[in-house]
Amino acid sequence: MTDRPLALIEPYADRSGGHHQRTLVALAHARPGSLVIAPHGITREAATALREADARLVTAPAGLRAAWLLAASRLLAGLSTSGQRAFLWPRLLRRLPHQITLVARCLTEASALRTARRLEPGAGAVVILTASEALHGAAALLGGQPHLRFVHEAVTTEDAVVRLLGRLARRGEDRVIAVYPTQAVGDQFAAAFPRLPGVVRAFAVDDGCRLTDAEREGGRIAFDIIPTVEAVVCLVGGWWPYKDIAVIDTALGRLKEPLHLVVAGAPLDEAVLERWRALPNLRLHTVPGPVAESVLRLVYAASDAALVARHPGVGKESGLVMDAARLGVPLIVSDHDPALTARLHGQPWALTFPAGDPEGLVDALHTVVRQPPERPGTEAAQLLGMRTAAEQADFLTRTFASLCTKESRC
């Protein structure tokens, strides 16, 4: 298997938090000398980690076409932001800014692909790690570069104009392979884009950096959890619509035994947090805002279990579930995703409860208080489909090579 450097594109490298940057850095470590393109900039923490990985970091377009595409993308993104404020009414125009956003994302990807083509023409694989859910072929045609694209979820539905643009650029779909983190996401996109080649592969990678006993002790001290034997659960990540905060809210109000809850991430609802602070059996610890990796490890280290509650039917990859398995933290997780529930069935480190059922969640929380689950072993990551960064880099290289077999311009 070739070990050529990769060309890795992350349009959201400027945003802290999430498991996207962790995967980016891990892949760069697996293939020293890889080109990393961050068209909107990158956080200081990620930039430092990439320098340690001997990666070539690029935050500006290379070449006139790439510069024009990125300038057009930024112009459209500005129009979209203004439109979201202006088009609160009439109803027919309310979706227009989001359609403009889809076009802007396509142009950003095309600019980055042009840059990759110029700076790393012999890359082992060209990969967009967080790709748009639309205009897949258009990005390939405008970018002049066959590539792989991780498509994590569908946030915005295409309207007529964007669908038309997609049809006009449909031949470009032959120059792309979409990589879906779960089968549920793959099935969703196969129905919307039947001509688009796709494979299913977990996005998160196992870096082997499990929590140590010293970190676990330090986490308890950091959050002033004394005595250190008291039960702690963490709730990590922003409160997005697919997360069922309401069922957590109800369950916490029904606690009959004392529990520490560490909440970390953004955005959070301060009104809900105030209500939780007043609960008699709950001691709340908050780490608001995007959380650095070092702080996030402290949050997990302090916890007896990580809580994941989603609405039924949400089938995209959970970075929090992957984090727990990767770091060695037990789980309390809703059965929102049948495939995930099946994988976790019978695992002593995973407590599941019916999605949308606060009583089921209360029972799981009380179980953790009385007898914390055992920690997942090193095999947990593979159980959930995670591979090492080296294995992931090899997979991406093989998949890209299969694309190049039919694409003479690779």
C-alpha positions, 0 to 999 in steps of 0.5 A: 500500500502506497504511503503517499501524502494525502490532500485533506480539505476541511472547510470548517477547520476554523471552528473549535470543537467536534471530532472533525479536527481530531480526524484531520490531525490523526490522518495528517500524522498517519501520512507525514507531509500531507497537504491540509487545506483550510479555506476559512482558516484554522484554530490555533490548537489544530494548526499546532498539532498539524505542525507537529505532524509535519503537514503542509498547512494552506489557508489561502487559495493557490492560483487565480481560478481558486482565488476567484472561486473562493471570492465568489463563495464568500460573496454568496455567503455574505448574501446568505447571512443577510438574507437570513435576517431579511427574509423572515417574511414572506414565506416563499423566500424563507428558504432562499438564503439556505439555497445560496449557502449550498452554492457558496459551499460548492464554490469553497470546495471547488476553490480548495480542490483547485488548490490541491490540484496545483500544490499536491498533484500526486496526492495519494488521495484528495479528500473533503472531510466535511463536504456539503450535502449538495452539488457534488458533481459541480464541485468536482467539475469546477474544482477540476479534481476527482476526489472523495467527500465525507458527507455527514448529514443532510441539513438543507434540502435542495430546492428547484434552482439548486436541483437544476444546477446539480442536474447540469453538473451531473456528469461530474458525479462520475469524478466523485465517491461519497463516503457516508459515516453510517448506512442510514446516511448512505441510504438517505443520499442514495435515494436523493442522488442515485447516480452518485457512487458511495461507500460507508465508512466511519469517519472517526478514527481511533488514535489509541489515546485512552484516558489514563488513571492519572487523568481520571483523578485529575478530572475529578479534582478539576471539577471539585468533585469531592468525595471522588467516588460520587457518580458523574455523568457528562453531556458534551456538545452543543444543544442542536435540534437532533438532540433530545434535551427535553427528555434529559430535562424531564429525567433530571427533575425526577432524580431520586439520588444525587448525581454530578452532571458536567455540561460542555459545549455550545450552544447551550440554553442558559434558562435550562441550565438555571433550572438544573442548578436548582434541582435538589439531587443534581450538582451541575458543572458547566464548561460553556463554549467550544472546548479544547481537546485538553479540556474535553479529555478532562470532562470525559476523565471526570465521568462515570458515563457519557450521556447521548440522547437523540430523537428517534430516527437520527442515523448520523454518526455520533462523535460523542459515542465514538469519543466514549469508545475511543477514550474508554468511557461508559455510555448512556445512549438512547436507542434512536438508531437501530444499527447503533443499538444493535452494535451496543447490545449486550455490551456491559459498558453501554446502557441504552434507554428508549428514545424519548422516554424520560423514565428509561433515562432516569433508570439508567442514571440511577444505575450509574449512581448505584454501580457505575458500568465497567469501562469499555476495552480497547476492542470497543472502537472496532466494534463501532467501526472505527479504525486506526488513522493509518488504516483509514489513510490506507482505505482512502488511498485505495478508494481514491485509486479505484476512482482514478482507474476510471478517471484518466485525469487523476 
